[in-house]
Amino acid sequence: MSDTITLEQLNAEVIQAIEDKKGLDLITLNVQGRCNFADQFILATGRTDRQLKAIANATREVGHKHGLTARVDGMEALEWLVIDLGDMIVHLFLPDVRESFQLERLWSTPEDAQDVA
């Protein structure tokens, strides 16, 4: 995480970027202590591969603004994109892919999931 931004501030900016691109079903999961590579996941759905790409680019811009690498994986298939923002990982899905993988069920406990939309 950058020295100039907290996880909470990054969360707010990433959520805003996703909402600006009309991302759907936005959820934040606290995975701290259960995941060894991140403290927080943000999950969102896009209706089309083109929308997923736009959301990913907007999210990457937020990361770059704060000096984060913001690497994106999955741009070849454009079904499930993963953006690494250090302590935060953003997962962007097409609807059927999100339903298939059900990361919310895998990583959440009742008190963790925060439906932001």
C-alpha positions as CSV (number, residue, x, y, z in Angstrom):
1,M,0.0,0.0,0.0
2,S,1.2,3.5,-0.8
3,D,2.3,5.6,2.1
4,T,0.0,8.4,1.0
5,I,-3.3,6.5,1.0
6,T,-5.1,4.3,3.4
7,L,-6.9,1.1,2.5
8,E,-10.2,2.9,3.3
9,Q,-9.4,5.8,1.0
10,L,-8.4,3.4,-1.8
11,N,-11.6,1.5,-1.3
12,A,-13.7,4.6,-1.7
13,E,-11.9,5.7,-4.8
14,V,-12.0,2.2,-6.4
15,I,-15.7,1.9,-5.6
16,Q,-16.3,5.3,-7.2
17,A,-14.4,4.3,-10.3
18,I,-16.4,1.1,-10.6
19,E,-19.7,2.9,-10.1
20,D,-18.7,5.6,-12.6
21,K,-18.4,2.9,-15.2
22,K,-21.8,1.4,-14.2
23,G,-20.4,-1.8,-12.5
24,L,-23.0,-4.0,-10.9
25,D,-23.4,-6.0,-7.7
26,L,-20.5,-4.3,-6.0
27,I,-19.3,-6.1,-2.8
28,T,-16.3,-5.5,-0.5
29,L,-15.0,-8.4,1.4
30,N,-12.6,-8.2,4.4
31,V,-10.2,-11.2,4.0
32,Q,-7.6,-10.0,6.5
33,G,-6.2,-12.9,8.5
34,R,-7.8,-15.5,6.1
35,C,-5.8,-14.5,3.0
36,N,-2.0,-14.3,2.8
37,F,-1.9,-12.0,-0.2
38,A,-4.5,-9.3,0.5
39,D,-6.6,-7.7,3.2
40,Q,-9.6,-6.8,1.1
41,F,-11.4,-7.9,-2.1
42,I,-13.7,-5.8,-4.1
43,L,-16.0,-7.8,-6.5
44,A,-18.1,-6.3,-9.3
45,T,-19.9,-7.4,-12.4
46,G,-19.9,-5.9,-15.8
47,R,-22.5,-6.7,-18.5
48,T,-20.1,-7.0,-21.4
49,D,-16.4,-7.6,-22.0
50,R,-16.1,-4.0,-23.2
51,Q,-17.5,-2.7,-19.9
52,L,-15.2,-5.0,-17.9
53,K,-12.2,-3.5,-19.8
54,A,-13.4,0.1,-19.1
55,I,-13.9,-0.7,-15.4
56,A,-10.5,-2.3,-15.2
57,N,-8.8,0.7,-16.8
58,A,-10.6,3.1,-14.5
59,T,-9.5,1.0,-11.5
60,R,-5.9,0.8,-12.8
61,E,-5.9,4.6,-13.1
62,V,-6.9,4.9,-9.4
63,G,-4.0,2.7,-8.5
64,H,-1.5,4.5,-10.7
65,K,-2.6,7.8,-9.2
66,H,-1.3,6.5,-5.9
67,G,1.9,5.0,-7.1
68,L,0.6,1.4,-7.1
69,T,1.5,-1.1,-9.8
70,A,-2.1,-2.0,-10.5
71,R,-1.4,-5.1,-12.6
72,V,-4.4,-6.5,-14.5
73,D,-4.7,-10.2,-15.3
74,G,-7.3,-11.7,-17.6
75,M,-7.4,-9.1,-20.3
76,E,-7.0,-11.9,-23.0
77,A,-10.3,-13.6,-22.2
78,L,-12.2,-10.6,-20.7
79,E,-14.4,-12.8,-18.5
80,W,-12.8,-12.4,-15.1
81,L,-10.3,-9.6,-14.6
82,V,-8.1,-9.4,-11.5
83,I,-6.5,-6.1,-10.5
84,D,-3.7,-6.3,-7.9
85,L,-3.6,-3.1,-5.8
86,G,-1.4,-4.5,-3.1
87,D,-3.5,-5.0,0.0
88,M,-6.6,-4.9,-2.2
89,I,-7.5,-7.2,-5.0
90,V,-10.3,-6.2,-7.4
91,H,-12.3,-9.0,-9.2
92,L,-14.4,-8.0,-12.2
93,F,-16.6,-10.6,-13.7
94,L,-19.1,-11.2,-16.5
95,P,-22.4,-12.4,-14.8
96,D,-22.2,-16.1,-15.7
97,V,-18.5,-16.3,-14.7
98,R,-19.2,-14.6,-11.3
99,E,-22.1,-17.0,-10.7
100,S,-19.8,-20.0,-11.6
101,F,-17.0,-19.1,-9.2
102,Q,-19.0,-17.7,-6.3
103,L,-16.1,-15.9,-4.6
104,E,-18.5,-14.3,-2.2
105,R,-19.4,-17.6,-0.8
106,L,-15.8,-18.9,-0.7
107,W,-14.3,-15.9,1.1
108,S,-17.1,-14.2,3.1
109,T,-18.5,-14.7,6.5
110,P,-21.8,-13.0,7.4
111,E,-20.1,-10.0,9.1
112,D,-17.5,-9.6,6.3
113,A,-19.6,-8.9,3.2
114,Q,-20.6,-5.3,2.7
115,D,-23.0,-4.7,-0.2
116,V,-22.0,-1.3,-1.4
117,A,-24.6,-0.8,-4.1
